[in-house]
Amino acid sequence: MKRMTWKTQIMTCAGIHAVLFALAVITKRGIFNNIAWVVWGVVFILHPVWPRAWDYADHDKMRLGCRIGGTLAILIGLITRFQV
């Protein structure tokens, strides 16, 4: 199985986020928005990717940056209380 590219991963996460946002609007429960943020974070922690234009940089630092960004997304999902 081929690894996902940055564009594919962004589009997949955006699709999941859209479904969870629609579910949040339908059920009037903001927790689904929080779950969407956590999904974004977990995906970028488990599979750190970056745009091809940034590929000239050190890959270890880019991987660390993606994982830090994923951790920040999880923190946003856990700390913020979204209202629908």
Contact map, one row per residue, 1 for C-alpha under 8 A:
111000000000000000000000000000000000000000000000000000000000000000000000000000000000
111100000000000000000000000000000000000000000000000000000000000000000000000000000000
111110000000000000000000000000000000000000000000000000000000000000000000000000000000
011111011000000000000000000000000000000000000000000000000000000000000000000000000000
001111111000000000000000000000000000000000000000110000000000000000000000000000000000
000111111100000000000000000000000000000000000000111100000000000000000000000000000000
000011111110000000000000000000000000000000000000001000000000000000000000000000000000
000111111111000000000000000000000000000000000000000000000000000000000000000000000000
000111111111100000000000000000000000000000000000000000000000000000000000000000000000
000001111111110000000000000000000000000000000000000000000000000000000000000000000000
000000111111111000000000000000000000000000000000000000000000000000000000000000000000
000000011111111100000000000000000000000000000000000000000000000000000000000000000000
000000001111111110000000000000000000001100000000000000000000000000000000000000000000
000000000111111111000000000000000000000000000000000000000000000000000000000000000000
000000000011111111100000000000000000000000000000000000000000000000000000000000000000
000000000001111111110000000000000001000000000000000000000000000000000000000000000000
000000000000111111111000000000001001100000000000000000000000000000000000000000000000
000000000000011111111100000000000000000000000000000000000000000000000000000000000000
000000000000001111111110000000000000000000000000000000000000000000000000000000000000
000000000000000111111111000000011011000000000000000000000000000000000000000000000000
000000000000000011111111100000011001000000000000000000000000000000000000000000000000
000000000000000001111111110000000000000000000000000000000000000000000000000000000000
000000000000000000111111111000010000000000000000000000000000000000000000000000000000
000000000000000000011111111111111000000000000000000000000000000000000000000000000001
000000000000000000001111111111000000000000000000000000000000000000000000000000000001
000000000000000000000111111100000000000000000000000000000000000000000000000000000000
000000000000000000000011111110000000000000000000000000000000000000000000000000000000
000000000000000000000001111111000000000000000000000000000000000000000000000000000001
000000000000000000000001101111110000000000000000000000000000000000000000000000000011
000000000000000000000001100111111100000000000000000000000000000000000000000000001111
000000000000000000000001000011111110000000000000000000000000000000000000000000001100
000000000000000000011011000011111111000000000000000000000000000000000000000000000000
000000000000000010011001000001111111100000000000000000000000000000000000000010000100
000000000000000000000000000001111111110000000000000000000000000000000000000111011100
000000000000000000010000000000111111111000000000000000000000000000000000000010000000
000000000000000110011000000000011111111100000000000000000000000000000000000010000000
000000000000000010000000000000001111111110000000000000000000000000000000110110000000
000000000000000000000000000000000111111111000000000000000000000000000000111011000000
000000000000100000000000000000000011111111100000000000000000000000000000010000000000
000000000000100000000000000000000001111111110000000000000000000000000100110000000000
000000000000000000000000000000000000111111111000000000000000000000001111110000000000
000000000000000000000000000000000000011111111100000000000000000000000110010000000000
000000000000000000000000000000000000001111111111000000000000000000000100000000000000
000000000000000000000000000000000000000111111111100000000000000001101100000000000000
000000000000000000000000000000000000000011111111000000000000000001110110000000000000
000000000000000000000000000000000000000001111111000000000000000000100000000000000000
000000000000000000000000000000000000000000111111100000000000000000000000000000000000
000000000000000000000000000000000000000000111111110000000000001001100000000000000000
000011000000000000000000000000000000000000010011111000000000001001000000000000000000
000011000000000000000000000000000000000000000001111101100000010001000000000000000000
000001100000000000000000000000000000000000000000111111100000000000000000000000000000
000001000000000000000000000000000000000000000000011111100000000000000000000000000000
000000000000000000000000000000000000000000000000001111110000000000000000000000000000
000000000000000000000000000000000000000000000000011111111000000000000000000000000000
000000000000000000000000000000000000000000000000011111111110000000000000000000000000
000000000000000000000000000000000000000000000000000011111100000000000000000000000000
000000000000000000000000000000000000000000000000000001111110110000000000000000000000
000000000000000000000000000000000000000000000000000000111111110000000000000000000000
000000000000000000000000000000000000000000000000000000101111111000000000000000000000
000000000000000000000000000000000000000000000000000000000111111100000000000000000000
000000000000000000000000000000000000000000000000000000001111111110000000000000000000
000000000000000000000000000000000000000000000000010000001111111111000000000000000000
000000000000000000000000000000000000000000000001100000000011111111100000000000000000
000000000000000000000000000000000000000000000000000000000001111111110000000000000000
000000000000000000000000000000000000000000000000000000000000111111111000000000000000
000000000000000000000000000000000000000000011001110000000000011111111100000000000000
000000000000000000000000000000000000000000011101000000000000001111111110000000000000
000000000000000000000000000000000000000000001000000000000000000111111111000000000000
000000000000000000000000000000000000000010010000000000000000000011111111100000000000
000000000000000000000000000000000000000111111000000000000000000001111111110000000000
000000000000000000000000000000000000000011001000000000000000000000111111111000000000
000000000000000000000000000000000000000010000000000000000000000000011111111100000000
000000000000000000000000000000000000110110000000000000000000000000001111111110000000
000000000000000000000000000000000000111111000000000000000000000000000111111111000000
000000000000000000000000000000000000010000000000000000000000000000000011111111100000
000000000000000000000000000000000100100000000000000000000000000000000001111111110000
000000000000000000000000000000001111110000000000000000000000000000000000111111111000
000000000000000000000000000000000100010000000000000000000000000000000000011111111000
000000000000000000000000000000000000000000000000000000000000000000000000001111111000
000000000000000000000000000000000100000000000000000000000000000000000000000111111100
000000000000000000000000000001100100000000000000000000000000000000000000000011111110
000000000000000000000000000001101100000000000000000000000000000000000000000000011111
000000000000000000000000000011000000000000000000000000000000000000000000000000001111
000000000000000000000001100111000000000000000000000000000000000000000000000000000111
